[in-house]
Amino acid sequence: MSTSTHADTPSIDRSSSSATADIHLPTPDDAADIADGLVTLRRSLHENAEVGLDLPATQELVLDALECLDIEVTKGNGLSSVVAVLRGGRRAEDSTGVVPAVLLRGDMDGLPVQEATGFDFAATTGRMHACGHDLHTSGLVGALKLLHRNRDALPGDVVFMFQPGEEGYDGAGKMIDEGVLDAAGPRVKAAYGIHVSADQELGSAYSRRGSYMAAFSKMSITVRGKGTHASRPATGLDPIQVGAMLVGQLQEYVTRRFDIFDPLVITVGQFNGGTAPNVIPDFAELVVSIRTFSDEVTARAEAELPQLVGELVAAHGLEADIDYELVLPPTINDDAEADFFLETFADLFGTDRAVARPNPIPGSEDFSRVLEQVPGAYGHFGVALPNLPAAEREANHSPRARHSDEGLADHALFLAHLAGRKLARLAQD
């Protein structure tokens, strides 16, 4: 890496307040003071949405926003990432001689979606921030600026992870390979991230202990048969009929072999075969999406599903090529860190706005890579347009997903407090 340096509603744990009593952390007034600048940055990012791992315009906007701050900035080699390290002024070593550090993450990439929000700052390039990563980036810049004002009081360091390639490119894994978790020197002690939701109430936060988002695996199947005339199926081996059988049998297997309280969600999203209605083809192809919520079921699915497919196909006298890929592991929150996440939000904004989700979310997230390595927590933050009826709100990834930027000040303040309070706890411990 190339490096440069430039100038159920939880009960509130009051120990977090006592741990921060002698550390000046940002206030709502501080956050309000930078809110207009964050909105301007968000809208610039939104207009210039980029996709994947190479985000040169986005990276430049972030670097410009961080200019003149007393931080250490690193740009990625294999992707357009930015890592900023803020050194605290009270960097006391712990019992092992290590100055503690925590990590905050914001992803930066958009999606290949033609925007239809009607915003006057809408993108017009066929790329859109349909998942709200423009808010993630702006909120993380805001958290950095807020903590920078009070850096002399911080009892440790904060790593800010500006990440490309969350939308299917494993940007988090690539940043870990390039050393983001060790950017401050020793490995970070904890990591936090939040994701905005266009269809959740503005200003409410959501998280939970343990399994929070699903693992995503993909199974590609080629059923190989023997082509023949459609009027004489007995002279061939029909891969389409066997593929259709697999669609049903996979669902039946799940309902009888996996616990409904630690579920497995299977979708055959692609089924391709044949060239004409009067021809039985030589092969058919299926691509299957698998969502799981624990490491145990993720491993079981990888072991059992390819074997099941192979045996079912063989029972009909055909063969199958099967490729099974674990794309992302489940996002598993540390129990104590999930409590801390919601307690911090409740302490700042009220217990009625901090929601412990009863169930995990079936989507997937590459912040799971970070939480595999260090304890931490991930959650969601509602940013629905305040005057938009709930029936008219569209979810993330829709071309009409409209994320409000009215919550940016709270977004930044919350991230800043997660880092500051965690460092205070580590110092106290």
N, C-alpha and C positions, 0 to 999 in steps of 0.2 A: 504493500500500500504506500502511496505517496502522501507525505505528511507536511502540513504547514501550520504555523501558529500565527494568529493575528489577534491585534488589540480588538323470605319472610323478613320483615324489616328487622335488621339486626339491632341489638342493644349497643349503645356507644361505649366503647372501652375508654374510660377516662384516663387510663395510663398513658394514652397517646398524647393527651394534653399536658400531663405532668412531665413527660419526656421532652417536650418541646418548650417548656416554660422559659428556658433561658436562651432560646434560639428565636431570632426574629424571622418569621416566615411571611410571605406576601399576604396582603389583605385583599378583600374584595375591591377596595378603592384602588389598590395597585393594579389589579387586573382590569378594572374599568379604564384606567389611564392608558393602557395599551390596546384596548379593544378595537378602536378604529383602525389602527395599523394592521391588526390581525385580519380584519374583514377585507381590507385592501389586498393583503397578501393572498388570502383565500380566493378572492375573485380573479386575481391574476393567474394563480395556479389553475383555477377552474377553466379559464379561457384557453389555457395552453396545455390541456391534458395530454399526457404521453403514456404509452403502453410498454410494459415489459421491463427489462433490466437496463435499457439505455434511455435515460431521461435527461438529456443535456440541458434543455430549457428549464426544467423543474429544478435540477441541481443548481443551476446558476441563480435562480430566484431564491433558493435557500441560502446559498453562500452570500448573496447580496444582503439578505435579511440579518445575517450573523456578523456582517462586517463591523469592525471596530470594537467587538466584544473581546474581553480578556479570556479567551478560550483556546484550546488546542483542536484544530480541525484536520481531519483525515478524509481524503477522497478514496473511493474504492478503485481497485485495479480492473476487476472483471465486470463491474457494474457501476452505475452512476450513484453510488451511495455517498452519504456524508455522515461521518461520525464526529461529534463534538464532545470534548471532555471539559467540564467545568471543575476546576480545582477549588475545594473549600478552603477557607482561611483558618479553620481550626482542625486541621487534619491530624487528629490524634491516632496513634497506632493502637491496635487491639492487643490482646494478650499474646498473639502470635507474631507481633511486629508488623502487621499489615494495616494500612490505611483503608477503611471500608469504602466501597463504591456501590452505587445502585444504578440501574439502567432504566431509561424511559424510551419507548419506541413509538414511532409514527411512520406508517407506510405512505408512499408517495405516488404510486402508479394508478392510471385509469384503466378503462376498458374500451374495446373496439365497438362502441355503441354510438349510434347517431342520436344526438341529444334532442329531446322534445319537451324540455321543461318550460320554455317560454321566458327564462331568465334573460335580462338584458346583457348578462355576462356569459351567456351560454357558449360552449365550444361549437365550432362549425366545421371541424375537420374530420368528423366520423369517429372521433375519440372523445370519451366523456368520463368525468369523475362521477360515475353512476353509483359508486360504493362509498363516496364521501371521503376519500383519502386526501382530498384537498384540505378538508377540515382537520384531519389527523396531523398533516404536516404543519399547518398554521398553528394548531394548538400546541404542538411540541416546540415550535419556535417561541411561542408565548411563554411556555413554562421555563424555557432556557433564559429568556429575558427577565422574567420575574425572579428566578433564583440568582441570576447574575447580579442583580441589585443588592442582594443580601449574601453574596458569596463569602464575605469575610466571617460570617457567623456559622457557615456550614461545617459540621464535624466530619467531613469526608468529601468524596468526589461524586459527580453525577455524569454518566455517559448517556448521550442523546443519540439514538439510533434512527437516522433518516433512511428508510429502506425502500428501494425499488422492488419490482417483481413479486409482489404478494399474490397477484391474480394469476396463479398457475405457473410461476417461474421459480419458486423456492428461493426467493431473494433472501429470506431470513437464514436459510441454510448456507447460502453463499457468503453472507456477511459474517456468519459464525466461522466459516472456514478462513476468512480473511482477518479474524481476530477481534471482532467487535466486543466479545464478552471480556476480553483482557485489555481493552483499549486504555484503561486507567492505570494499568500496571498489573496488580493482582486481579483475579477474576471477580466480577461483580457479585455482591452478596444476595441481590434480589433484582427482579425485573418486573416491570408493569407496562401494560398497554391498554388502550381503550379503543372501541370501534363505535362510530356513530351509526344511528338507525333513522332512516327517513320516515318510518311509519310508527315510531315510538314517541310518546309525549315529550315535548321539549323540556329538558332540564332534569330528567330522571335517569338514574344509573342502575344497572342490572349486573349481577354476577352471582356466583354460587361456589360452594366448596367442591373440590374434586373435579369430576368430569364436567367440562363446560361446553366444548364443541367437539364435533365428531372427527374421527380419522377418515381419510378418503383413500380407498384402494380402487384399482381398475383391473378388470379381468378381460382380456381379449381372447376370443375363441374362434378358431377356424374349424368348422366341421367338414371333414373330407369324405365325400361319398363317391358315387359313380353315376355320371350323367347318362340319360337315355331319353327316349320319346315319352312325353307326358301321358300318352295313351297306354303305355306299357310299363308302369312303375315297377313291376316285379322283376324286370330285367336290369334294373339299376339299384342304386342305394341313395335314397332321397335325403340330402342334407338339410333341406328346408323343413321337412316334416320333423326331423330330429331336432333341429334348432328350435322349432316351435314347442316341442316337448320340453326342452331345457328351460324355456321361459317359465312354464308352469311349475316344473319340478324344483327349480331353485327357490321359488316362493314357498312351496310346500315344505321343503327341507328346513327353511328358516323357522317356520311356525312350530315345528316339532323338535328341533334340536337346540334352539337358542332361547334363553330366558327373556321373557317380554320386559323384564325390568333392567336388563342389560342388553339392549336390542341390537339387531342387525337389520339394516335397511338396504334392500337390493333393488336396483332398477336396471332393466335392459334398455339402455338408451339408444342403441343402434342395432339394427338387424338388416343385413344386406345379403341378397342372394338372387341368382337367376338373371336371365337375359330376355326371356320370352315366355308367354303363357303355355306354350306347348312343348317346353323343354324342362326336364329335370336336370339341374346343373351339377357340376362336379363338387362344388363347395358352397358353403354359406358362412357368413361372418357375423358374429355378435360381439358387442362391447358392453360390458356390465359395470355399473357403478355400485360400490359397496361402502356403506357408512357404518362405522362402529364407534363405541363411546368409551371403551376401556382397552388397555393393553392386552388383557387376557382374551377378549373376544376378537380383537384385531388379529392376534396370532392364530387363534382357532380358525378364523375365516380363511386366512392364507393357507393353512394346512389342509383344511377339509374341502373347500369349494372346488379347487382344481381336480382333486381326486374324485369327487362326486361327478363332475362333468365328464371326466375321462371314462368312468365306469358306466355311466348312463349311455354315452355314445357307443361304447364298445358292445353293450347289450343289444344294440340294434345293428351290429355288424359294421359300423363305421369307425373312423379314427378322428382324433381331434388334436390340433395344436393349441396349447393353452399357455398364455403369458399372463402372469399375475404380478402386479406392481403395487406396492404400498407407496402412495404418492405423498401423503402427510399423516403423521401420527395424531392421536387425539390430543386436544388441548386440555391439559389437566392442571387445574389450579391447586396450589398448596393450600391446605385448609386454613392455616393461620394467616396466610397472606390474603386469602379471599375475605376473611373476616376483617382484616386490616383495611382492605380496599373499600368495603362498604361502610365500615366505621368512620373512616376518614371522610368519605363523601357525606355521610349523615351529619357528622360534626360540623362540616362546612355549610351544608345547604338544608339540613333538616331530615329527620328520620323518615318522613313521608315520601321523600324523593330517592331513598336508597332501598332497592328491592332485591331480595334474595330469590333468585329464580328457583322454582320447584324442580325444573327439568333442564337437561342440557339442550343446546341448540344443534340441529342436525347439519348445519353448514360446517365448513372446515376453515382452518386458519393456520398460516405457517409460523405464527408466533409460538405454536406448539413446539417448534424446534428449540426456541429459547427456553421454554419451561421444562424441556427434557434435561437441560443442562444446569439450570439454577432455579431455586424456588421463586415463586412470584404469583401474579394473578392477572387475569384478563377479564374485561367486562365490556358492557355496551352503555352508550349514552344517547338518550333520545334527542333528536334534533328535528322533529316534524315542524313544518311551518305552523306558527302559533294559531293562525286563524283558518287553517285548512281543516274541514270536517274529516273525522277519522275515516269515513267511507271513501274519501277521495285521496287518501294518502297511498302512495305506491312504494313498495319495498325497494331496498337496495338492488342494484343491477337493472332496474327498469329504466327505459329511456326517459320516463317522466318522474323519476325519483328526485324529489325536491328537498334538499337539505338546507335547513335554516342556519345562518351564521350568527344568530342572536345568542347562541350558547357558547361562543368561542371564548369569552372571558372566563366563564366557569370552567370550561374544558382545560384551559391553561392553568388556572388556579388549582384545580384538582390535581393535575399531574405534578405541579410544583410541590404541593403538600405531600403527595405520596413519597416523593424523593426526600424532601426535607425531614418529614416525620420519621421515615425509615432510618435515615442516617442518625437522627437523634436517638432512636431506640437502640441502634447498634452501638452508639457511643455510651449510652447508659448501661447497656449490658456488659 
